[in-house]
Structures are given as C-alpha cells and as structure tokens.
Amino acid sequence: MSSDPLVSVIVPAYRASRTLARCIDSVLAQTFTGWELILVEQSGAGTPERAAAVEIVQMTQRRMRNPERLRLIEQENTGASGGRNRGIEESRGAFVAFLDADDEYLSRKLERQLALFRLRPELGLVFGDYAFVDLEGRRHESVFDELAPEARRVPSQEIAPGLRVCGPDLFRHLARQYFIATIVGMVRREVLADDLRFSTAHRYAEEWLFYLEIARRTRAGYVDEPLCLHHHVTGSASRTSRSDNLTNLASLLEEMLQRFADADRETRAEIRRRLAGVRSDLGMFAYARGEHRVAALEWARSLHRRADVRVLARCIQAALLSLRPRVPTAS
C-alpha cells in the first residue's frame, strides 16, 4: 500500500473455514475502502483448518486490486483475546475495529463510524447497534431493542441523523449491562496505547472489561442503527454450558470490583448485585447435581455480596446436608 490504512480490522480465527470467506467478503464490501484486514489464524500448523484458511486468503487476494490490504498472521491458538491482541500489535491504522470469523459487517459499518469520529474528533470510541441471526435462523434487527435496553438509557445527543454522542455516564450504564459487542466497536489506536488489551484470563465476555476500560479513558459515541450481523453459532463461547459461563462471569465480575475500586457507590453496588445473582445461580446448579458443599459455598459467596433471606435459608440447608455421612454404595 502506498500509505498506511486509516482503519485496521482485526479478525481472530480458529477452525473457522466454513464462515471465513463470508466474513472477509463483508469487509471487502465496505463503502469506505481505506482499511487493512488483519486475519490472525490460530487453528494450528499443519491442520486442515489452517490450510483451508490460507487457501481462502490467497483466493481472496487474487481478486483484490490491492491484495496487501489483506494480511495473514499464523500463530498457535491463544484464544480470541490473544488473537485480537496480536492484531492490535500488528495494526497500522489510526483506528482499530474488530470482527469475528463467523460474523459479518454491514456495508456502511466503517463509513458511519468514521463519520461520527470526523464530526467529533475528541471521541475515542464509537460503537453501534447490530442485528443477529438466532439458532433457528431467524433474523432480529436490533440488539439494543430486543436484548440490551440499557444502551437506550445512556444519556446522549444526536448531532447528525443516527449519530449520537454519549454523555459522561457511559461507564456506569455499561457496568450495569454489557451492550457493546466486540464487533461493533471502533477505537482510536492512541486510546489503546501500550497497555489496554483484551484480558486473556477470561474466556467469556472478556470484551466487557475491554470496553469498560475504554469508557473510563475517553469520550464515546454511537451509531443508532445496525452496523453488523452476528450469527449465533452452536458451540461458540457464548452458547456453551450455562454453568461454565456463569463460573466465568463470576470471575469476571470479581475482577471488575477489584479493577474499578474507584467507581461510584451506585455502580459498585450494581456490580455486587449482579455478582450475588450469578453466585446464587451457581449454587442452584451445584445443588441440583447433589454437590451440597459446593452449593453452600456459592450461596455464602452470594450473601457476602448481597443479603438475601432466601439465599441464607438455602445456604444453611445445603451446609447441613453436606454434613450428613455418605451412604456407601454397593460394590
């Protein structure tokens, strides 16, 4: 390329050959063309999936006028967060955007976000609404309307049709509900600096922490229209065991309380309330499995974050049951 791209689009991929071409084509179809696409392929050296991904990239490059805009990085699997972080390190654009290999951009995604950045150069983050296809194949046009009502509660001002600037309370609202998906965010590269990266310690909702950190550092705005199409896929991190997801979410919420110790009282109370609910649900799962000691421990952790008479009663019951001698099984 004769000059650096304005936007770096980062795509981590792991065994994603079935949907990868669709993902890449959605970037090629953007009305704004000053981008580079960094594909971080993590399926493993010598695997059929790696070979398929390389072939898809090469076939795509052959039909591109500037094939150097599509860059392939091959590495061992470090998870989606590790792949995104590698892409950030390799990026050359003044703005960084993200896309998952099983999702796609709508054609004006980059154009609309950059329009808001140009109108308000003090913004460091621009996100947006997105559509999604559920597991039954039904398309839904707005996550904000159907699943994330907190997004509509963020105080904001419309400065152009569909382009809104958030007030200073974005962090507080985002702490209440996760509504900025990885794929809808675009961030000024300078905001990320050398330290703001995706957490590799969490494998579920780690982008929540990422965007909360950004919301603490910079002003933000959003495009009030769908920018992407997310495909719910069986077996993805968000569609796996609910118990495992709750365990990971509890760990993430605990980290939020530690990391954002200087947040206002109301925000921290909301995080504690959410954490108490997650711990209570984990207790229910453990109790249903007959793991009374684990259930009592989870309910005690829930009570540590929020007093609840019903949870206290369950905790006492599970603790008493855990003290009962086990009946030996017949040999």
C-alpha positions as CSV (number, residue, x, y, z in Angstrom):
1,M,0.0,0.0,0.0
2,S,1.2,3.5,-0.8
3,S,0.2,4.8,2.6
4,D,-1.0,3.4,5.9
5,P,-4.6,2.5,6.2
6,L,-7.0,4.6,8.3
7,V,-8.7,1.6,9.9
8,S,-7.3,-1.8,10.9
9,V,-9.9,-4.5,11.1
10,I,-8.8,-7.4,13.2
11,V,-10.2,-10.9,12.8
12,P,-9.1,-13.8,15.1
13,A,-9.9,-17.2,13.5
14,Y,-9.9,-20.7,14.9
15,R,-11.3,-23.5,12.8
16,A,-13.4,-21.0,11.0
17,S,-13.1,-22.0,7.4
18,R,-16.8,-22.6,7.0
19,T,-17.6,-18.9,7.6
20,L,-14.3,-17.2,6.9
21,A,-15.0,-16.2,3.3
22,R,-18.3,-14.6,4.2
23,C,-16.6,-12.6,7.0
24,I,-13.8,-11.4,4.7
25,D,-16.2,-10.5,1.9
26,S,-18.2,-8.3,4.3
27,V,-15.0,-6.2,4.8
28,L,-14.3,-6.1,1.1
29,A,-17.9,-4.8,0.5
30,Q,-17.4,-1.8,2.8
31,T,-18.3,1.6,1.2
32,F,-15.2,3.0,3.0
33,T,-12.1,1.5,1.4
34,G,-9.2,2.8,3.4
35,W,-8.8,-0.3,5.6
36,E,-6.5,-3.2,6.2
37,L,-7.8,-6.6,7.3
38,I,-5.5,-8.5,9.7
39,L,-6.5,-12.2,9.9
40,V,-4.9,-13.9,12.9
41,E,-5.3,-17.6,12.1
42,Q,-4.9,-19.9,15.1
43,S,-6.0,-23.4,14.0
44,G,-2.6,-24.9,14.3
45,A,0.3,-25.5,11.9
46,G,-0.3,-28.5,9.6
47,T,-4.0,-28.7,10.3
48,P,-6.6,-29.0,7.6
49,E,-8.3,-25.9,9.0
50,R,-5.1,-23.8,8.7
51,A,-4.6,-25.0,5.1
52,A,-8.3,-24.1,4.3
53,A,-7.9,-20.6,5.8
54,V,-4.7,-20.0,3.9
55,E,-6.4,-21.0,0.7
56,I,-9.3,-18.7,1.3
57,V,-7.0,-15.8,1.9
58,Q,-5.0,-16.5,-1.2
59,M,-8.1,-16.8,-3.3
60,T,-9.4,-13.6,-2.0
61,Q,-6.1,-11.8,-2.5
62,R,-6.1,-12.9,-6.2
63,R,-9.3,-11.0,-6.8
64,M,-8.3,-7.8,-4.9
65,R,-6.8,-4.7,-6.6
66,N,-4.6,-4.2,-3.6
67,P,-4.0,-7.7,-2.1
68,E,-1.6,-6.3,0.5
69,R,-4.6,-4.9,2.4
70,L,-5.5,-8.4,3.5
71,R,-2.7,-9.6,5.9
72,L,-2.5,-13.2,7.2
73,I,-0.7,-13.9,10.5
74,E,-0.4,-17.5,11.6
75,Q,0.2,-18.5,15.2
76,E,-0.8,-21.1,17.7
77,N,-4.1,-20.8,19.5
78,T,-4.1,-18.1,22.2
79,G,-7.9,-17.7,22.2
80,A,-9.9,-14.9,20.7
81,S,-8.4,-12.3,23.1
82,G,-4.9,-13.4,22.3
83,G,-5.6,-13.2,18.6
84,R,-7.1,-9.7,18.9
85,N,-4.1,-8.5,21.0
86,R,-1.7,-9.8,18.3
87,G,-3.7,-7.9,15.7
88,I,-3.6,-4.7,17.7
89,E,0.2,-5.0,17.9
90,E,0.4,-5.5,14.1
91,S,-2.1,-2.8,13.3
92,R,-1.1,0.3,11.3
93,G,-4.4,2.2,11.2
94,A,-5.3,5.3,13.3
95,F,-8.4,3.4,14.2
96,V,-8.9,-0.2,15.2
97,A,-12.0,-2.3,14.7
98,F,-12.8,-5.9,15.3
99,L,-14.7,-8.7,13.6
100,D,-15.2,-12.4,14.5
101,A,-14.8,-15.0,11.8
102,D,-18.4,-16.2,12.0
103,D,-19.9,-12.7,11.8
104,E,-20.1,-10.0,9.2
105,Y,-20.1,-6.3,8.7
106,L,-23.0,-4.5,7.1
107,S,-21.7,-2.4,4.1
108,R,-21.7,1.1,5.7
109,K,-20.2,0.0,9.1
110,L,-16.9,1.7,8.8
111,E,-18.2,4.7,6.9
112,R,-20.8,5.5,9.5
113,Q,-18.4,5.2,12.5
114,L,-15.8,7.4,10.8
115,A,-18.4,10.0,10.0
116,L,-19.0,10.4,13.8
117,F,-15.3,10.5,14.5
118,R,-14.9,13.3,11.9
119,L,-17.7,15.3,13.4
120,R,-16.4,14.8,17.0
121,P,-12.6,14.3,16.9
122,E,-12.5,14.3,20.7
123,L,-14.2,10.8,20.7
124,G,-12.0,7.8,21.3
125,L,-14.7,5.1,20.9
126,V,-17.6,4.7,18.5
127,F,-19.9,1.7,18.8
128,G,-23.3,0.8,17.4
129,D,-26.3,-1.4,17.3
130,Y,-26.3,-4.7,15.5
131,A,-28.6,-7.3,14.0
132,F,-28.3,-11.0,14.8
133,V,-29.4,-14.4,13.5
134,D,-30.6,-16.8,16.2
135,L,-30.0,-20.5,16.3
136,E,-33.3,-21.1,14.5
137,G,-32.1,-18.9,11.6
138,R,-34.4,-16.0,12.4
139,R,-33.0,-12.5,11.9
140,H,-33.5,-9.8,14.5
141,E,-32.8,-6.3,13.5
142,S,-31.8,-4.6,16.8
143,V,-29.9,-6.0,19.9
144,F,-30.5,-2.6,21.6
145,D,-34.3,-3.0,21.2
146,E,-34.5,-6.7,22.0
147,L,-31.7,-7.7,24.4
148,A,-29.9,-4.6,25.6
149,P,-32.3,-1.9,26.8
150,E,-29.6,-0.3,28.9
151,A,-28.0,1.0,25.7
152,R,-31.0,3.2,25.1
153,R,-30.8,4.6,28.6
154,V,-27.3,6.2,28.1
155,P,-27.8,10.0,28.0
156,S,-26.8,11.1,24.5
157,Q,-27.2,13.9,22.0
158,E,-27.9,13.3,18.3
159,I,-25.6,15.5,16.3
160,A,-26.5,14.1,12.8
161,P,-29.1,11.6,11.7
162,G,-28.3,8.3,13.6
163,L,-25.1,9.7,15.0
164,R,-25.1,10.2,18.8
165,V,-22.5,11.5,21.3
166,C,-22.7,9.8,24.8
167,G,-22.7,11.8,28.0
168,P,-20.1,11.1,30.7
169,D,-22.2,8.3,32.3
170,L,-21.4,5.6,29.7
171,F,-19.2,3.7,32.1
172,R,-22.0,3.5,34.7
173,H,-24.5,2.2,32.2
174,L,-22.1,-0.3,30.7
175,A,-21.3,-1.7,34.1
176,R,-25.0,-2.4,34.6
177,Q,-25.3,-4.3,31.3
178,Y,-22.9,-5.5,28.6
179,F,-24.2,-3.9,25.4
180,I,-21.1,-3.1,23.3
181,A,-20.2,-6.3,21.3
182,T,-16.6,-6.7,20.2
183,I,-17.6,-6.4,16.6
184,V,-19.4,-3.1,16.8
185,G,-16.6,-1.1,18.5
186,M,-14.1,1.2,16.7
187,V,-11.3,2.7,18.8
188,R,-8.7,5.3,18.2
189,R,-5.4,3.5,18.3
190,E,-3.9,6.1,20.6
191,V,-6.5,5.3,23.3
192,L,-5.3,1.7,23.5
193,A,-1.7,2.9,24.0
194,D,0.7,0.1,25.0
195,D,-1.4,-1.3,27.9
196,L,-5.1,-1.5,27.1
197,R,-5.7,-5.0,25.7
198,F,-8.2,-7.8,25.9
199,S,-7.9,-10.0,29.0
200,T,-6.6,-13.4,28.2
201,A,-7.5,-14.6,31.7
202,H,-11.2,-14.8,30.8
203,R,-12.9,-16.8,28.0
204,Y,-16.4,-15.4,28.3
205,A,-17.5,-11.7,28.0
206,E,-13.8,-10.5,28.2
207,E,-14.8,-7.7,25.8
208,W,-16.9,-6.2,28.6
209,L,-13.8,-5.4,30.6
210,F,-12.1,-4.1,27.5
211,Y,-14.8,-1.6,26.7
212,L,-15.3,-0.6,30.3
213,E,-11.6,0.4,30.4
214,I,-12.0,2.4,27.2
215,A,-15.1,4.1,28.6
216,R,-13.1,5.2,31.6
217,R,-10.4,6.7,29.4
218,T,-12.2,8.5,26.7
219,R,-15.5,10.1,25.4
220,A,-17.7,7.9,23.2
221,G,-20.5,8.0,20.8
222,Y,-22.6,5.5,18.9
223,V,-24.4,4.9,15.6
224,D,-28.0,4.3,16.3
225,E,-28.5,1.7,13.5
226,P,-27.3,-1.9,12.9
227,L,-23.7,-2.0,11.8
228,C,-23.0,-5.7,11.9
229,L,-24.7,-9.1,11.6
230,H,-23.9,-11.5,14.4
231,H,-24.6,-15.2,13.8
232,H,-25.4,-17.3,16.9
233,V,-23.4,-20.5,16.4
234,T,-23.8,-23.7,18.4
235,G,-20.5,-24.4,20.3
236,S,-19.3,-20.8,20.5
237,A,-18.1,-19.5,23.8
238,S,-21.5,-17.8,24.5
239,R,-23.5,-20.8,23.6
240,T,-21.7,-23.5,25.7
241,S,-22.5,-24.8,29.2
242,R,-24.5,-22.2,31.1
243,S,-22.9,-23.4,34.3
244,D,-19.4,-22.8,32.8
245,N,-20.4,-19.4,31.5
246,L,-21.7,-18.4,34.9
247,T,-18.5,-19.5,36.6
248,N,-16.5,-17.4,34.1
249,L,-18.9,-14.5,34.5
250,A,-18.5,-14.6,38.3
251,S,-14.7,-14.5,37.9
252,L,-15.0,-11.5,35.5
253,L,-17.4,-9.6,37.9
254,E,-14.9,-10.2,40.8
255,E,-12.2,-8.7,38.7
256,M,-14.4,-5.7,37.9
257,L,-14.9,-5.0,41.6
258,Q,-11.1,-5.1,42.1
259,R,-10.2,-3.2,38.9
260,F,-12.8,-0.5,39.3
261,A,-12.4,0.1,43.0
262,D,-12.7,3.9,42.4
263,A,-16.1,3.6,40.7
264,D,-19.0,5.4,42.3
265,R,-21.0,3.7,45.0
266,E,-24.1,3.1,42.8
267,T,-22.0,1.4,40.1
268,R,-20.2,-0.9,42.5
269,A,-23.5,-1.8,44.2
270,E,-24.9,-2.8,40.8
271,I,-21.8,-5.0,40.1
272,R,-22.2,-6.6,43.6
273,R,-25.9,-7.2,42.9
274,R,-25.1,-8.9,39.6
275,L,-22.4,-11.0,41.2
276,A,-24.7,-12.1,44.0
277,G,-27.2,-13.2,41.5
278,V,-24.6,-15.2,39.5
279,R,-23.3,-16.9,42.7
280,S,-26.8,-17.8,43.7
281,D,-27.4,-19.4,40.3
282,L,-24.2,-21.3,40.6
283,G,-25.4,-22.6,44.0
284,M,-28.6,-23.8,42.3
285,F,-26.7,-25.7,39.7
286,A,-24.5,-27.3,42.3
287,Y,-27.4,-28.2,44.5
288,A,-29.2,-29.9,41.5
289,R,-26.1,-32.0,41.0
290,G,-26.2,-33.1,44.6
291,E,-23.0,-31.1,45.4
292,H,-24.3,-29.7,48.7
293,R,-20.9,-28.4,49.9
294,V,-20.3,-26.5,46.7
295,A,-23.8,-25.1,46.7
296,A,-23.4,-23.9,50.3
297,L,-20.1,-22.2,49.4
298,E,-21.6,-20.4,46.3
299,W,-24.6,-19.2,48.3
300,A,-22.2,-18.0,51.1
301,R,-20.3,-16.1,48.4
302,S,-23.6,-14.6,47.2
303,L,-24.5,-13.5,50.7
304,H,-21.1,-11.9,51.0
305,R,-22.1,-9.6,48.2
306,R,-25.8,-9.1,49.0
307,A,-28.0,-10.1,51.9
308,D,-31.0,-12.3,50.9
309,V,-33.1,-14.3,53.4
310,R,-34.0,-16.9,50.8
311,V,-30.3,-17.5,49.8
312,L,-29.5,-17.7,53.5
313,A,-32.0,-20.4,54.0
314,R,-30.7,-22.4,51.0
315,C,-27.1,-21.9,52.3
316,I,-28.0,-23.3,55.7
317,Q,-29.9,-26.3,54.2
318,A,-27.1,-27.2,51.8
319,A,-24.5,-26.9,54.6
320,L,-26.5,-29.2,56.8
321,L,-26.9,-31.7,54.0
322,S,-23.2,-31.6,53.3
323,L,-22.5,-32.8,56.9
324,R,-24.6,-35.9,56.5
325,P,-22.5,-39.1,56.2
326,R,-22.3,-40.5,52.8
327,V,-24.2,-43.8,52.3
328,P,-21.7,-46.3,50.9
329,T,-22.5,-47.6,47.5
330,A,-23.0,-51.3,46.9
331,S,-19.9,-53.0,45.4
